[in-house]
Amino acid sequence: MLTDTKLRGLKPRANAYRVADTNGLCVEVSPTGAKVWRYSCRSLAEARAEAPARLNTSAGW
């Protein structure tokens, strides 16, 4: 499970990467340092990742 401390510790890399939480929820960290929550949902027709919220990086994350 991702905690506040773990989220603050995620640093940007050369390529975007994802860190899994639970039940399809994950945080994607971009090379610019932006952190976006993504939720993976699957149906019989397709699989996709939705981005319901973008974290405010100016708040210290």
Beta strands, then each sheet from edge to edge (+ up, - down):
strand 1: 17-20
strand 2: 25-29
strand 3: 35-42
strand 4: 47-54
sheet 1: 1+ 2- 3+ 4-
end
